[in-house]
Amino acid sequence: MGVSPDPYVTLRNRVLENVLDGPGLSDPTTRNAAASRTDVPDDLKVLVEKIHRHAYKVTDEDIAAPQAKYGDDRMFEIVVSAALGASEERLRAGLKALEEA
């Protein structure tokens, strides 16, 4: 019994595209880096990794240092990008596990 195709893939891809590559105050390269955890700027690496691995452990202090450089709006976009990237990783891992079961 195979897993049925993901009925939300088109909508999910549209959200990812809009958040990561759409208009915003932060650079799309930075948003994509936060989502994929590749080529993340040094001043964001710890925060992005924490969002991907243990988002519930992110503190005000984790946000404060990069926020001084990026500001509120750009930090929001970067954090959302990292969270979406983390959710996509988890979804893909779950779908792969279902396919292999």
Backbone torsions as a table, in degrees:
resi	resn	phi	psi	omega
1	MET	NA	110.7	-178.2
2	GLY	-83.5	163.8	177.6
3	VAL	-80.9	133.9	178.8
4	SER	-69.6	151.5	-179.4
5	PRO	-57.6	149.5	179.6
6	ASP	-69.5	113.3	-177.0
7	PRO	-72.9	-10.7	-175.7
8	TYR	-106.7	5.5	-174.5
9	VAL	-57.7	-41.5	-178.4
10	THR	-65.4	-46.7	179.3
11	LEU	-64.8	-42.5	-179.3
12	ARG	-64.1	-42.5	178.4
13	ASN	-64.0	-35.2	178.3
14	ARG	-66.3	-42.0	177.2
15	VAL	-62.1	-48.0	179.4
16	LEU	-58.3	-44.9	-179.4
17	GLU	-62.7	-44.5	-179.1
18	ASN	-65.5	-42.4	-178.8
19	VAL	-71.3	-44.7	-173.4
20	LEU	-81.8	-33.9	-174.2
21	ASP	-120.1	-4.9	-178.7
22	GLY	-77.5	-177.6	179.7
23	PRO	-64.2	146.6	178.3
24	GLY	-178.1	174.2	179.3
25	LEU	-83.4	-27.8	178.9
26	SER	-88.5	156.0	179.7
27	ASP	-68.1	130.8	177.5
28	PRO	-55.6	-31.4	177.4
29	THR	-61.6	-41.4	178.7
30	THR	-67.9	-41.2	179.0
31	ARG	-63.2	-43.4	179.1
32	ASN	-66.3	-38.4	177.9
33	ALA	-62.9	-42.8	178.7
34	ALA	-63.9	-38.0	-179.9
35	ALA	-69.4	-38.8	-174.1
36	SER	-98.6	-9.3	-177.1
37	ARG	62.3	29.4	177.0
38	THR	-121.6	137.5	179.2
39	ASP	55.8	36.7	178.9
40	VAL	-72.5	133.3	176.0
41	PRO	-55.0	143.9	-175.7
42	ASP	-52.7	-39.4	-176.9
43	ASP	-74.3	-4.3	178.4
44	LEU	-115.1	-8.0	-172.8
45	LYS	-57.3	-48.6	-177.1
46	VAL	-62.7	-45.6	-179.6
47	LEU	-63.6	-48.2	-178.3
48	VAL	-61.7	-43.7	179.0
49	GLU	-62.6	-40.5	179.9
50	LYS	-66.0	-39.9	177.4
51	ILE	-62.0	-43.0	-178.6
52	HIS	-68.5	-39.6	-172.6
53	ARG	-95.4	-40.7	-173.6
54	HIS	-146.0	63.9	-174.4
55	ALA	-55.8	-33.0	-178.5
56	TYR	-67.3	-12.0	179.6
57	LYS	-95.3	-2.3	-179.8
58	VAL	-67.0	131.7	-178.2
59	THR	-115.2	170.2	175.0
60	ASP	-58.1	-36.4	-179.5
61	GLU	-65.8	-34.7	177.9
62	ASP	-63.3	-33.7	-177.9
63	ILE	-84.1	-34.0	-170.0
64	ALA	-58.1	-48.2	-175.8
65	ALA	-62.0	-54.0	179.4
66	PRO	-68.9	-25.8	-179.8
67	GLN	-64.8	-31.9	177.5
68	ALA	-60.5	-34.0	179.7
69	LYS	-85.3	-44.8	-170.9
70	TYR	-91.2	-22.8	-177.2
71	GLY	80.8	170.9	-174.2
72	ASP	-63.2	-51.2	-173.8
73	ASP	-67.4	-44.2	179.2
74	ARG	-67.2	-38.7	177.5
75	MET	-62.4	-40.8	177.6
76	PHE	-57.8	-47.5	-179.5
77	GLU	-62.3	-39.7	-179.6
78	ILE	-68.3	-42.9	179.1
79	VAL	-65.1	-43.8	177.9
80	VAL	-62.6	-40.7	178.7
81	SER	-62.2	-44.5	178.2
82	ALA	-63.0	-42.2	-179.8
83	ALA	-65.1	-41.3	177.6
84	LEU	-65.5	-40.5	177.2
85	GLY	-61.6	-42.7	178.4
86	ALA	-63.7	-41.6	-180.0
87	SER	-66.4	-36.8	178.1
88	GLU	-65.3	-42.0	177.1
89	GLU	-58.9	-45.7	-179.0
90	ARG	-65.8	-41.3	178.6
91	LEU	-62.0	-46.4	179.9
92	ARG	-62.0	-40.0	178.2
93	ALA	-64.9	-41.2	178.5
94	GLY	-65.8	-44.2	178.6
95	LEU	-64.5	-37.5	177.2
96	LYS	-64.8	-41.9	178.8
97	ALA	-62.4	-39.8	178.3
98	LEU	-65.4	-40.6	179.2
99	GLU	-63.8	-36.6	-176.9
100	GLU	-80.3	-15.8	-177.7
101	ALA	-76.2	NA	NA
